[in-house]
Structures are given as structure tokens and as C-alpha cells.
Amino acid sequence: MLKFSFFLAFGLFSLLATAQVCPILPTPAVYQPTNGQFVCSGTLLIDPSEITPDLKAAFTDYALWANNIQVSPFVQNPMVQFKKLTNVKQDSYSINIADRITISYSSEASCFYAWVSLLQLSTQQDGQLSFPKCFVKDYPEFQWRGLHLDVSRHFFTVNEVKRFIDLMAYYKFNTLHWHLTDDQGWRIEIKKYPLLTQVGAWRDSTVENHYTTQPRTYNKTRYGGFYTQEEVKDIVNYAGARFINVVPEIEMPGHARAALAAYPQYSCTGQAQGVEGLWGIFDDIFCAKEESILFLQDVLKEVLPLFPGAYIHVGGDEAPKTRWKECPNCQAVIKANGLHDEHELQSYFIGRMDAFLTQNGKKLIGWDEILEGGLSPNATVMSWRGYEGGKAAAAQGHYVVMCPGSHCYFDHYQGRGADEPLAIGGYTPLDRVYEFNPIPSDMDVASAAYVLGAQGNLWTEYIPDMAQLEYMTYPRAIALSTALWSETKLPYDQFLSTLVQFHFSFLNNQKVNFSKAALKPEIKTMRGKNGGIEIQKVPAKGLDKQPEVLNNISPAKKKTKVVGLKIEQGSGIAPKQLEVIQHKALGAQIVFQTPPSPKYDNGSLTIVDGQLGARPWKGNEWLGFESDSVSFDIVFDKPIKVKEIRIHTLHDPNSWIWAAQTYNIALNKFGCGNGIADGYSTSETIEITVKDKNVKQIHVNIYGISKIPSGQPGAGNTPWLFLDEIEIR
């Protein structure tokens, strides 16, 4: 049971007076408290005459689930009455709590949002309900407020998906992007093609540990599951009652191994292969021949009636062209349609699906790779590789949903601690999610009008069960919902205070396994005042406390050595084992000619802090460069003797990160060159031995490959260069 004493230790509540602070998240446009409380018995009496029977049923079910509140109709003298609004902003509502509660609403959805806000305002004690007397006025900033759920890599039951939906509704999300098919599992029943679930829904093994762990080992337990069409209807109806639209994703032409395990004739080779048990990207994708397109359209014919919403997601991402280049059928399609290359062939493939969906009254949405080779006429783009794809699509007059990995990937780590569960990589803490804006600052007003909103993505390679799914989702999803709903956001520290005071108790009561990483102090390395580094325990962002200096470590004067530190972080958190390599560049100044990407700019000290980045990589432990070359200088306060230089880079092709290939090192004494080293690297670590030289500045040039090779994730794109420690011996 989560104890509030844990949070009181952080001094969060001293500035809050419950009657004056709005407990609603996402933050409403207007919250005006007045004096007093509206108090009633444990049952809310509502006037159902101004709402539909479906709304009344939703209110009853949801109040019982969220707050254990009973709801009963009582027309003569209700505690809660409803009024319909006209000529107001879309989905706007207001709540007036005085001697009774009045909810005014513009749409059924907004009436439900008002109801959720009312539940968030409620407290219970000794069998009585209490609401602060106040006035609330609210409306959403963006119309697409979504969460994505991958059930292909790991499967979640009907009841687990419903629980996921209930939590979404409490924070006013309105879109569930349901990733139903991928290489590792096909999860939706298609009656015309029963092998899709008989074969494609099950894999014989699952890779253990992280994708990059060598040697790889596998869990040989048969794994899988799928949803019948009746179960899909049930989930869609359940979500609809909570005003959440479900957008199914049927992946094409890539991420198709599960489907092709069942029906290999729709691949380029026709070769039968099992459902994949390894994460990643695979060459075998749907062939672009007519038979494959008609097969997928048959699949969609059964999918469309199950989902009443406007959009169908067709994937379109990470589709290697290796097989297409060698396939006579694909080359024949290219020739017959006057296409230039395989990228235009993918555009043709997606265009056929766009036309099919349009004819059937639906809209196509796909990942931003569908821009390559030309965007089909009616497509909406979901931009995940940064903002650029979204900006390009909007400039062409296409609608856009933003979900850049920098802010919206909830499969990334959210805390720096060694106690964080295994994740795919990256680092997306709560405050970074909260600062997210779907409209980038350099987007013009005309293009911004095409941004529908955004969503948080939960890819489940490293999320095997519901407990971990909730841990990776909450509280980051609450920060995202606020970024998408609230026209004006509170400062982060106020958001964090509201979250802790009012919403952690709700999550705890619901037995949600939510993360508390946002409240943990962090062990940070700073440059020392007299050189070297200073180890500090720093309170989490948003908490008003001062850092505590734990240790000072100077550069090694002679031999490099490892300093082991056991650091108590406090508040019941396990001690952190910290190893610092004490070398001559420890704490040195770094001057970049090639600046790190803002996504992975953790400060120049990162590469001279004496700490090696962990594997699997975490985004907070490296400097990332969206470039095929990096140039920088290491500057010392006074000349030092140098015999060896070690430069640590990262190689993780699955994340589009490739280790450096060549390098050029110039040793300088007081700004004058006196030694050059050139070389080729065959591993992640570049090791350079030089004659004993007295230097004050070292100039480093590191070069990676210019383009990711064919058949690799992100083929054709410029890979990332990631740097960590630069050791000088």
C-alpha cells in the first residue's frame, strides 16, 4: 500500500490548500473555487431526463469503477442536473457546484468528460461524498488524444484491454490505436483466412533479455493468443461507451512475418517460415503482386465492420525492399505502372489500400514512411521519426498525428536508476512528456491547422504483462493527456504537486502499478570547482530541495583507475553502485563543432564523467548525434601527458545507431598541432596509442557510415552516432 508519508518527505503539499487547488487532470481551462463543500450521502442522485440512456449507464458503471460511488435517477429533486449547450467550442462543458451540481455540456462526449471531472473532484469519508463548491469550464485543445497499444509482441486479454481503456477514459483520452498484427503475432480473427490465427497467432519461442544481448537465448514456451471478432466488438463497444474510438492497425507491407507464416504464398519467395520470436525488422514482407493486395483487402473487408471509427491504420513503416528488388513479380508491377523504384512501389501499394478504404467510407492512416515515394491522396500521417514527417505531410495538406520518439515513446526508460525494469532504450522522463507540444515552434499557422493531435506509443517487446504495461504508462500518460487537452498548462512543479496529492492515491486505490521515478532523487555528475567531477544527489525536477554533494573525484595524475562508490539515495531506494574511471580527461572542457541532437544532449560532461554507458543503452547516458560525423575539442586547464586515447561509441543497428568507422585525432600544444592519428575502427571502442606528448588540446573527428545499409532497420537513412566516455591515459 502506497503511504503518503513517502510523498510528504518531499515537501510537496506545503504550498497546497485543497479547497483552492484544482485536483482535475488534465488541467481545465477555468477553475474558480468558492467557499464551502457540497456534501451528500454515498449515492449521487441524477436527473436523467437531459441525457441519453447510454450516458446514464456509462455514468453508473464508471462512477462505481472509479470511485465506488453509487448513482441513481431522481427527477424530482436531483443532486446533479444536466443542461445542453449550443454555440460553444467543440466538446466543451462546465460544472457549477453550489447547493446542487449543474453540468452543462455541448456533446455526449463532453458530458462524459464533465462526469469524469466531477469524479476527480469527489472525496469520500464516513460514507459521505464531498465536492468543493466551485465553477469549472473546460474543452480540449486537440481532437486526437491517443494511446497506442501493441498486443502483437505481447498479448493482453480482453479484461486487461478494458482496464487499459478505463484508465484512459479517466484522463480524457479519446483514441486507442490498437496494434493488432506484426512479425511476432497476428491477433485478430479473420474468418476467410483461419490460418492467420491458427498459425500466425502463436510463436514457438521468444528472445530473452535485450535484443542486443549476446549470445542470444530463447524461451521455448509456445506463446500467443488472439481476439475473436465477437471479442473485438465487445472491446470496441466498451471503449465507445467511454467515448474512446478504437483505431485498428493491420501492418503492411512490412512487419508481416506472422501473416506470411500462415500464408507464405503472399511473400516474394513463397518460402514457409515460422512466426518470429526475435524483435526487429525482417526482409520478408508482403509481395506487391496483385494476389497479395487482394488478400489484404479481403482481410480489411472483415476488419472494417468491427470498427465504426473513421480511421484504419495500415502501418507502412520499416519495410525493407531487399525482397522486392529481387522479386520478378514486384519488378513487373514497377514496370507495368511506370514506377521509378521500390519506394514508389510502396507508395503504389499504400495507394491501392487508400483507394480501397476510401471506397468503403474509411480513412487511411500510416506511419511517416508512407511519405517515401509519394503520399497517397487521402492519407493521414502518423509522425514518429521526429516532427519532420508530420511537417512535410501538413505542408502538402494532409492531416497529421504527432508521436515523436523524443516525447511520446513510453517503452523508453523514465528513470535513471539501475532499478528501472528492462526497456528497449531511450530516455523519456515525466517532465519531457509534459513539455511536449504536437505543434513544433517552427511550424507555420497554415500547416499547424492540419495537426489533429498526438498519442503515446507503447511497444511491448519489453512489456510482458499488465503490471509492467501500467508501470510504463503511468504517470506519463497523465502528463501527455494534459499536454493534449489543456490550452494553458500549469508549471511543471504545480502539475507534479497536483499529480501526487490527488492522483497517486487514485492510481493506488485502483491497484495500478505506476512508476514513482519522477519523485526519486538522481545521482548526477557535475564538473568540480577545481577540475575533475563532483557527484551530487539531486532532487527530482519539480521538488524544491537543494542538491547534496556526495563525493569529489580529481583527474588521475598517473595511472587510470576505477573508483567504486556505494551511494545511498534515500527514501527507501536501494544503494546505487557507481563506478568512476579516474582518467586524465575527467571533467575536461568539451567544445563541439558538431552539436549533439537536442533529443540526446545530456551535456558535454557526459563523455568525460568517468562513467561508461550501460547496455542496453539508456538515452540519458550518451550523447547522440543525428549526423554521420562528429567534431569536437577536448581542452585542458594546463598541458597533460598523453599516451593513449579511448573513445567509446555505440553500435545498435536496431535503433539506427552505428558505431564510428574512421577517426582523425590531432594533438595540440597551446593551439599548435604537433601530432596526428588516423585510423579505422572495427569495434565500439576506438583505441589510439600515441607517443608520450604534452598537450593542452585534442581535436577529434569521428566518422560513421553515411547511409544505413539495405536490409537493416532504417535502411537509406543517415544513422545516429552515439558517444560516451573519452578516456585519456
C-alpha positions in Angstrom: 0.0 0.0 0.0 1.4 3.3 -1.0 2.0 5.6 2.0 1.5 9.3 1.8 4.4 9.7 4.2 6.6 8.8 1.3 5.5 11.8 -0.6 5.3 14.1 2.4 9.1 13.7 2.7 9.4 15.7 -0.5 7.5 18.7 0.9 5.1 18.8 -1.9 2.0 19.7 0.0 3.1 22.7 1.9 2.0 25.1 -0.9 -1.3 23.4 -1.5 -4.6 24.2 0.1 -7.1 21.6 -1.0 -10.0 24.0 -1.3 -8.0 26.3 -3.6 -6.1 23.8 -5.8 -7.8 22.2 -8.7 -7.5 18.4 -8.4 -8.6 17.8 -12.0 -6.1 16.5 -14.5 -5.8 17.3 -17.4 -6.0 20.8 -16.1 -9.3 22.6 -17.0 -9.4 26.0 -18.7 -11.2 27.6 -15.8 -11.3 26.5 -12.1 -12.9 29.0 -9.7 -13.3 27.7 -6.1 -15.8 29.3 -3.8 -16.3 28.7 -0.1 -17.7 25.5 1.3 -18.4 22.0 0.3 -21.3 20.2 -1.3 -21.9 17.1 0.9 -24.3 14.2 0.3 -24.7 10.6 1.1 -22.7 7.9 -0.7 -25.2 7.9 -3.6 -25.4 10.5 -6.3 -29.0 11.3 -7.4 -29.1 12.5 -11.0 -31.7 13.8 -13.3 -31.5 11.5 -16.4 -34.1 13.5 -18.4 -31.4 15.6 -20.2 -29.1 12.7 -21.1 -29.4 9.5 -23.1 -29.9 6.1 -21.5 -26.4 5.1 -22.8 -24.9 8.1 -20.9 -26.8 7.2 -17.8 -25.5 3.6 -18.0 -21.9 4.9 -18.6 -22.1 7.2 -15.6 -23.4 4.5 -13.4 -20.7 2.0 -14.4 -17.9 4.4 -14.4 -18.6 6.0 -11.1 -18.7 2.6 -9.4 -15.4 1.6 -11.1 -13.5 4.8 -10.5 -14.7 5.9 -7.0 -17.1 3.3 -5.7 -19.9 5.8 -6.0 -23.5 4.6 -6.4 -25.6 6.5 -9.0 -29.5 6.6 -9.0 -32.0 8.5 -11.1 -34.2 11.0 -9.2 -36.0 13.5 -11.4 -38.0 15.4 -8.6 -35.0 16.7 -6.6 -31.7 15.6 -8.1 -28.3 16.4 -6.7 -26.9 16.5 -10.3 -28.8 18.1 -13.2 -27.7 18.4 -16.9 -28.2 21.2 -19.4 -27.4 21.1 -23.2 -25.2 23.9 -24.6 -25.2 25.3 -28.1 -22.8 27.6 -30.0 -19.7 26.7 -27.9 -16.4 25.2 -28.6 -16.3 21.5 -29.6 -16.7 19.1 -26.6 -16.8 22.0 -24.1 -18.5 21.6 -20.8 -18.9 23.4 -17.4 -19.6 22.3 -13.9 -21.2 24.5 -11.3 -21.2 23.2 -7.7 -23.2 25.2 -5.3 -26.3 24.0 -3.4 -26.6 21.4 -6.2 -24.4 20.3 -9.1 -25.2 21.5 -12.6 -23.3 20.0 -15.6 -23.7 21.9 -18.9 -22.4 20.2 -22.0 -22.2 20.5 -25.8 -21.9 16.9 -26.8 -22.3 13.5 -25.3 -18.5 13.2 -25.2 -18.3 16.5 -23.3 -20.9 15.3 -20.8 -18.8 12.3 -20.1 -15.7 14.4 -19.7 -17.6 16.6 -17.2 -18.7 13.5 -15.3 -15.0 12.3 -15.1 -14.0 15.7 -13.8 -16.8 15.6 -11.2 -15.5 12.2 -10.1 -12.0 13.7 -9.8 -13.4 16.4 -7.6 -15.0 14.0 -5.2 -13.8 12.8 -1.8 -15.3 10.2 0.5 -15.3 9.9 4.2 -17.5 8.1 6.7 -20.0 7.1 4.0 -20.4 10.7 2.7 -19.5 12.3 -0.6 -18.0 15.7 -0.6 -17.3 18.1 -3.5 -15.6 21.6 -3.3 -18.0 24.4 -4.3 -16.6 25.7 -7.5 -17.1 26.6 -11.2 -15.2 24.6 -13.9 -15.2 25.4 -17.6 -13.3 23.2 -20.0 -12.7 22.0 -23.5 -9.9 20.0 -25.3 -7.1 21.7 -27.3 -6.6 18.8 -29.7 -9.1 16.3 -31.1 -6.8 13.3 -31.3 -5.6 12.4 -27.8 -4.4 8.8 -28.0 -2.5 5.9 -26.6 -1.2 3.1 -28.7 -1.1 -0.5 -27.5 0.9 -3.2 -29.2 -0.7 -6.6 -28.5 1.4 -8.4 -31.1 4.8 -8.6 -29.3 3.0 -9.5 -26.0 -0.7 -10.4 -25.8 -3.2 -8.8 -23.4 -6.5 -10.3 -22.5 -9.9 -8.8 -23.2 -10.2 -7.8 -19.5 -6.8 -6.3 -19.5 -7.5 -4.2 -22.6 -10.8 -3.0 -20.9 -8.8 -2.0 -17.8 -6.4 -0.1 -20.1 -9.4 1.7 -21.6 -10.9 2.6 -18.2 -7.7 4.3 -17.1 -7.5 6.1 -20.5 -11.0 7.4 -20.0 -10.2 8.8 -16.6 -7.7 11.1 -18.2 -9.9 12.0 -21.2 -8.0 10.2 -23.9 -10.3 9.5 -26.9 -8.3 7.3 -29.2 -6.9 3.8 -28.7 -4.5 2.8 -31.5 -4.7 -1.0 -31.3 -1.6 -2.6 -33.0 -3.1 -6.0 -33.8 -0.6 -7.5 -36.3 3.2 -7.8 -36.5 6.1 -10.2 -37.1 5.6 -11.8 -33.7 1.9 -12.4 -33.7 -1.4 -11.9 -35.6 -4.1 -11.1 -33.1 -7.5 -10.7 -34.9 -9.7 -13.4 -36.2 -10.3 -13.3 -40.0 -12.9 -16.0 -40.9 -11.9 -16.2 -44.6 -8.3 -16.9 -43.6 -8.4 -19.1 -40.4 -4.7 -19.9 -40.5 -3.9 -16.2 -39.6 -4.9 -17.1 -36.0 -4.4 -20.9 -36.1 -0.8 -20.4 -37.2 0.0 -16.7 -37.1 -1.2 -16.0 -33.5 1.4 -18.4 -32.0 5.2 -18.4 -31.8 7.4 -21.3 -30.6 10.0 -19.1 -28.9 10.6 -15.6 -27.6 14.0 -14.0 -27.3 15.2 -13.4 -23.7 16.9 -10.4 -22.2 17.5 -7.5 -24.6 17.7 -7.7 -28.4 21.4 -6.6 -28.2 22.4 -9.2 -25.6 24.9 -11.7 -27.0 24.8 -14.6 -27.2 21.0 -14.6 -27.6 18.9 -17.1 -25.7 15.3 -18.0 -26.1 12.3 -19.0 -24.0 11.0 -22.1 -25.8 7.5 -21.8 -24.4 4.8 -21.6 -27.1 3.3 -18.1 -26.8 0.3 -16.3 -28.3 -3.3 -15.5 -28.4 -5.9 -13.7 -30.4 -9.3 -11.9 -30.2 -12.3 -13.4 -31.9 -14.5 -11.0 -33.8 -17.0 -11.0 -31.1 -14.4 -10.1 -28.5 -13.2 -7.3 -30.8 -16.8 -6.0 -31.0 -17.1 -6.2 -27.2 -13.9 -4.2 -26.7 -14.9 -1.6 -29.3 -18.3 -1.1 -27.7 -16.8 -0.9 -24.2 -14.4 1.8 -25.4 -17.2 3.6 -27.3 -19.3 3.8 -24.1 -16.3 5.7 -22.6 -16.0 7.9 -25.8 -12.8 6.3 -26.9 -12.5 5.4 -30.6 -10.5 2.3 -31.4 -8.2 2.5 -34.5 -7.0 -0.9 -35.6 -3.6 -1.4 -37.2 -3.1 -4.1 -39.8 0.5 -3.9 -40.7 1.5 -3.8 -44.4 3.7 -4.3 -46.4 6.3 -4.8 -43.7 6.1 -6.4 -40.2 4.3 -9.3 -41.9 6.1 -12.5 -40.8 3.2 -13.8 -38.7 0.8 -13.4 -41.6 3.3 -15.0 -44.0 3.9 -17.9 -41.6 0.2 -18.7 -42.2 0.1 -17.8 -45.9 3.6 -17.8 -47.4 2.3 -17.6 -51.0 1.8 -13.8 -50.4 5.5 -13.3 -49.8 8.1 -12.7 -52.6 9.8 -16.1 -52.1 6.8 -18.3 -51.1 9.1 -19.9 -48.5 7.4 -21.1 -45.4 8.8 -19.6 -42.1 7.6 -19.7 -38.6 6.2 -16.8 -36.6 9.2 -14.7 -35.5 10.4 -15.0 -31.9 13.1 -12.2 -32.3 12.4 -8.5 -32.2 13.5 -6.3 -35.0 12.9 -5.9 -38.8 12.9 -8.7 -41.3 13.3 -8.8 -45.1 10.3 -11.0 -45.8 7.4 -8.6 -46.3 4.2 -8.8 -48.4 4.9 -9.1 -52.1 3.5 -6.2 -54.1 1.8 -8.5 -56.6 -1.9 -8.3 -57.2 -2.7 -11.5 -55.2 -1.2 -10.1 -52.0 -3.0 -6.8 -52.4 -6.3 -8.6 -52.9 -5.6 -10.9 -49.9 -5.1 -7.8 -47.6 -8.2 -6.2 -49.0 -10.1 -9.3 -48.1 -8.7 -9.1 -44.6 -9.8 -5.4 -44.4 -13.3 -6.3 -45.6 -13.7 -8.3 -42.3 -11.9 -5.7 -40.2 -13.9 -2.6 -41.3 -17.3 -3.6 -39.9 -15.8 -4.2 -36.5 -14.6 -0.6 -36.1 -17.1 2.2 -36.5 -14.5 4.9 -36.4 -13.2 6.8 -39.5 -9.6 5.6 -39.5 -7.8 2.3 -40.3 -4.1 2.2 -39.7 -2.1 0.3 -42.3 1.4 0.6 -40.8 3.7 1.3 -43.7 6.9 1.5 -41.6 10.2 -0.3 -41.6 9.5 -2.3 -44.9 12.9 -3.4 -46.3 13.0 -3.5 -50.1 15.5 -6.4 -50.2 13.0 -9.0 -51.5 11.2 -6.5 -53.8 14.4 -5.7 -55.6 14.9 -9.4 -56.4 11.3 -10.4 -57.0 10.1 -10.8 -60.6 6.5 -10.1 -59.6 7.4 -6.8 -57.8 9.6 -5.7 -60.7 6.8 -6.4 -63.1 4.4 -4.2 -61.1 7.1 -1.4 -61.2 7.3 -1.7 -65.0 3.6 -2.0 -65.6 2.8 1.1 -63.6 5.7 3.3 -64.7 7.3 3.4 -61.3 10.9 4.5 -60.7 11.9 2.3 -57.8 10.8 0.2 -54.8 10.0 3.4 -52.8 7.4 4.3 -55.4 6.2 0.7 -55.4 5.4 1.1 -51.7 3.6 4.3 -52.5 1.6 2.4 -55.1 0.9 -0.4 -52.6 -0.4 2.1 -49.9 -2.3 4.0 -52.6 -4.2 0.9 -53.5 -5.2 0.5 -49.9 -6.1 4.2 -49.7 -8.4 3.9 -52.7 -10.0 0.7 -51.2 -10.6 2.3 -47.8 -12.0 5.5 -49.4 -14.4 3.4 -51.4 -15.6 1.8 -48.2 -16.1 5.0 -46.3 -12.9 4.9 -44.3 -9.7 6.9 -44.0 -6.2 5.6 -44.2 -3.6 6.5 -41.6 0.0 5.2 -41.6 3.5 5.8 -40.1 5.5 8.6 -41.7 7.4 6.2 -44.0 4.3 6.3 -46.3 5.6 9.7 -47.4 8.5 8.0 -49.2 7.8 7.6 -52.9 4.9 10.0 -52.7 1.9 10.3 -50.3 -1.4 8.8 -51.4 -4.2 11.4 -51.9 -6.3 10.8 -48.7 -3.7 9.6 -46.3 -3.2 10.9 -42.8 0.4 10.6 -41.5 1.4 9.5 -38.0 4.9 11.1 -37.4 7.1 9.0 -35.2 10.6 9.7 -36.5 10.6 13.2 -35.1 8.4 16.0 -36.3 9.8 16.2 -39.8 7.4 13.7 -41.4 4.4 15.4 -39.9 5.6 18.8 -41.0 6.1 17.5 -44.6 2.7 16.0 -44.7 0.9 19.0 -43.3 2.7 21.2 -45.8 1.1 19.1 -48.5 -2.3 19.5 -47.0 -2.6 16.1 -45.2 -3.7 15.6 -41.6 -1.1 14.6 -39.1 -0.9 12.9 -35.7 2.4 13.6 -33.9 4.1 10.9 -31.8 7.9 11.7 -32.0 10.1 9.2 -30.1 11.7 12.1 -28.2 8.5 12.7 -26.2 5.9 10.0 -26.9 7.5 6.6 -26.7 6.5 5.1 -23.4 8.6 2.0 -24.0 11.6 4.1 -23.2 13.2 4.4 -19.8 11.6 7.0 -17.5 14.1 7.0 -14.7 17.9 6.9 -14.5 18.1 4.4 -11.7 19.5 0.9 -12.0 16.2 -0.4 -10.5 14.3 0.5 -13.6 12.9 -2.5 -15.5 14.5 -3.6 -18.8 13.3 -1.4 -21.6 14.1 -1.0 -25.3 16.3 2.0 -24.7 16.0 5.8 -24.9 15.0 8.1 -22.0 11.7 9.8 -21.8 11.1 11.1 -18.2 7.8 12.6 -17.0 8.9 16.2 -17.4 9.9 15.7 -21.0 6.4 14.3 -21.8 4.8 17.2 -20.0 6.7 19.8 -22.1 5.5 18.1 -25.3 3.7 20.2 -27.9 2.3 18.5 -31.0 2.9 21.7 -33.0 6.6 22.4 -33.2 7.8 26.0 -32.9 8.9 26.3 -36.5 5.6 25.2 -38.0 3.6 27.8 -39.8 0.0 28.6 -38.9 -1.5 27.1 -42.1 0.3 23.8 -41.6 -0.5 23.7 -37.8 -4.2 23.5 -38.7 -3.6 20.0 -40.1 -2.2 18.7 -36.8 -5.0 16.6 -35.3 -3.2 15.9 -32.0 -0.8 13.2 -30.8 -0.5 9.9 -28.9 1.8 8.0 -26.6 3.1 4.7 -28.1 3.5 1.5 -26.1 5.5 -1.1 -28.0 5.6 -4.2 -25.9 8.8 -6.1 -26.8 9.9 -5.5 -23.2 6.5 -5.2 -21.6 5.4 -8.8 -21.0 2.4 -8.3 -18.6 -0.2 -5.8 -17.3 1.8 -4.7 -14.3 4.7 -3.6 -16.5 2.3 -2.0 -19.0 0.9 0.1 -16.3 4.3 1.0 -14.9 5.5 2.2 -18.3 2.2 4.1 -19.0 1.5 5.9 -15.7 2.0 8.7 -14.8 3.5 9.6 -18.2 0.1 9.2 -19.8 -1.3 11.8 -17.4 1.4 14.3 -18.5 0.6 13.6 -22.1 -3.2 14.0 -21.7 -2.5 17.3 -20.1 -0.3 18.4 -22.9 -3.0 17.5 -25.4 -6.1 18.7 -23.6 -5.1 21.8 -21.7 -4.8 25.1 -23.7 -2.6 26.5 -21.0 -0.5 24.2 -18.8 0.5 24.7 -15.3 4.2 25.0 -14.5 5.7 21.5 -14.1 6.2 21.8 -10.4 2.5 22.6 -9.9 1.4 19.7 -12.2 3.6 17.3 -10.2 2.1 18.6 -6.9 -1.4 18.0 -8.2 -0.5 14.6 -9.6 1.0 13.5 -6.3 -1.6 14.9 -4.0 -4.7 13.9 -5.9 -3.9 11.2 -8.5 -1.3 8.9 -7.0 -3.9 8.0 -4.4 -6.5 7.2 -7.2 -3.9 5.1 -9.0 -3.1 3.3 -5.8 -6.7 2.6 -5.0 -7.1 1.1 -8.5 -4.0 -1.1 -7.8 -2.2 0.5 -10.7 1.5 -0.4 -10.7 2.5 3.2 -11.6 6.1 4.5 -11.6 7.4 6.8 -8.9 10.6 7.5 -10.8 9.6 11.2 -11.2 10.0 11.6 -7.4 13.3 9.9 -6.9 16.4 11.9 -6.4 19.0 11.4 -9.1 22.7 10.8 -8.8 24.3 13.4 -11.1 27.8 14.2 -12.0 28.9 17.9 -12.2 32.2 19.5 -13.1 34.3 20.1 -10.0 35.2 23.6 -9.0 38.9 22.8 -9.2 38.8 20.3 -12.0 37.6 16.7 -12.0 34.0 15.8 -11.1 31.6 16.2 -8.3 29.0 13.5 -7.5 25.7 15.0 -6.3 22.4 13.7 -5.1 19.9 16.0 -6.9 16.2 16.1 -6.0 13.8 15.3 -8.9 12.7 18.1 -11.1 9.8 20.0 -9.6 10.8 19.4 -6.0 12.1 22.4 -4.0 15.2 21.0 -2.4 18.9 21.6 -2.7 21.4 19.2 -4.1 23.7 17.3 -1.8 27.4 16.8 -2.6 28.4 13.2 -2.1 31.9 12.9 -3.5 34.7 14.8 -5.3 37.0 12.9 -7.7 40.0 14.5 -9.3 41.6 13.5 -12.7 44.1 10.7 -12.4 47.7 12.1 -12.2 49.4 8.9 -13.3 47.6 5.6 -13.8 44.0 5.3 -14.7 42.0 3.6 -12.0 38.3 2.7 -11.2 36.8 4.4 -8.1 33.9 2.4 -6.7 31.2 4.3 -4.8 28.2 3.0 -2.9 25.7 5.8 -2.7 22.6 5.9 -0.6 19.8 7.6 -2.5 17.4 7.8 0.4 13.6 7.3 0.8 13.9 3.5 0.8 15.7 3.4 -2.5 18.4 0.8 -2.8 22.0 2.0 -2.7 23.5 2.8 -6.1 26.8 1.2 -7.1 28.7 3.8 -9.1 32.0 3.2 -10.8 34.1 6.1 -12.0 37.0 5.7 -14.3 39.6 8.1 -13.0 41.5 9.2 -16.1 43.2 12.4 -17.2 40.3 13.9 -19.1 37.9 13.6 -16.2 35.8 16.8 -16.1 37.7 18.4 -19.0 36.0 21.1 -21.1 34.5 19.9 -24.4 33.9 22.3 -27.3 31.6 20.9 -30.0 31.8 21.9 -33.7 29.1 19.3 -34.3 26.4 19.9 -31.6 24.5 16.9 -30.2 20.9 16.4 -31.2 18.5 18.0 -28.7 16.9 14.6 -28.2 20.1 13.2 -26.7 22.1 16.2 -25.5 22.8 15.3 -21.9 25.6 17.9 -21.6 29.2 17.7 -22.7 30.3 16.3 -19.3 28.6 13.0 -20.4 31.7 12.0 -22.3 34.2 12.9 -19.6 32.4 11.9 -16.4 34.2 8.7 -15.9 31.1 6.5 -16.3 30.6 4.2 -19.2 27.1 4.0 -20.8 25.2 0.8 -20.0 24.0 -1.8 -22.4 21.1 -1.9 -23.2 21.7 1.8 -23.8 19.7 4.5 -22.0 19.2 7.8 -23.6 20.5 9.7 -20.6 23.9 8.1 -20.6 25.1 9.0 -24.1 25.4 11.9 -26.4 23.6 11.3 -29.7 24.4 13.0 -33.0 22.0 12.9 -35.9 25.0 13.0 -38.3 27.5 10.8 -40.0 30.4 12.7 -38.5 31.2 14.4 -35.2 33.9 17.0 -34.5 34.9 18.4 -31.1 37.9 19.6 -29.0 38.9 18.4 -25.5 40.5 21.4 -23.7 42.6 21.1 -20.5 43.4 23.8 -18.0 47.1 23.0 -18.3 49.2 20.7 -20.5 49.0 17.0 -19.7 51.0 14.0 -20.9 49.1 11.7 -23.3 50.0 8.1 -24.2 46.6 6.6 -25.1 43.1 7.8 -26.1 40.0 5.6 -25.8 36.7 6.8 -27.5 33.6 4.7 -26.7 30.8 4.7 -29.3 27.6 2.6 -29.5 26.5 0.0 -32.1 22.8 -0.8 -32.1 21.5 -1.1 -35.6 18.0 -1.9 -34.4 17.9 1.6 -33.0 19.6 3.1 -36.1 22.8 3.7 -34.1 26.0 2.7 -35.8 29.5 2.7 -34.3 32.2 5.0 -35.7 34.1 3.7 -38.6 37.1 6.0 -39.0 38.7 8.8 -37.0 41.2 11.6 -37.1 42.9 12.9 -34.0 45.1 16.0 -33.7 47.2 16.6 -30.6 47.8 20.3 -30.0 50.1 22.1 -27.5 48.8 25.6 -26.8 46.8 25.6 -30.0 49.7 24.3 -32.3 49.4 20.9 -34.0 52.1 18.5 -33.0 50.7 15.1 -33.8 48.0 13.4 -35.9 46.5 9.9 -35.7 44.2 8.5 -38.4 42.6 5.1 -38.3 39.8 2.6 -38.9 37.7 1.2 -36.1 36.3 -2.4 -36.1 34.6 -2.2 -32.7 32.6 0.1 -30.5 35.8 1.4 -28.7 38.4 3.3 -30.6 41.9 2.8 -29.0 44.7 5.2 -30.1 48.2 4.9 -28.9 50.5 7.9 -29.4 54.0 8.9 -28.4 54.2 10.5 -25.0 53.1 14.1 -25.7 52.5 17.2 -23.7 49.2 18.6 -24.9 46.6 21.2 -23.8 44.0 20.5 -26.5 42.9 17.4 -28.5 40.9 17.8 -31.7 38.7 14.7 -32.5 37.0 13.9 -35.8 34.9 10.7 -35.8 33.2 9.4 -39.0 30.4 6.9 -39.3 28.7 5.3 -42.3 26.8 7.8 -44.5 23.7 5.6 -45.0 22.2 2.6 -43.2 22.8 -0.4 -45.5 20.0 -2.2 -47.3 18.2 -4.8 -45.2 18.9 -3.0 -41.9 16.4 -1.0 -39.8 16.1 2.5 -41.2 17.9 1.5 -44.5 18.8 4.5 -46.6 18.6 7.0 -43.7 21.6 8.6 -42.0 22.4 6.6 -38.9 23.0 8.1 -35.4 26.4 8.4 -33.9 26.4 7.9 -30.1 29.4 8.8 -27.9 30.2 8.1 -24.3 33.4 8.2 -22.4 36.6 9.7 -23.8 39.4 8.3 -21.7 42.9 9.9 -21.7 45.7 7.8 -20.3 
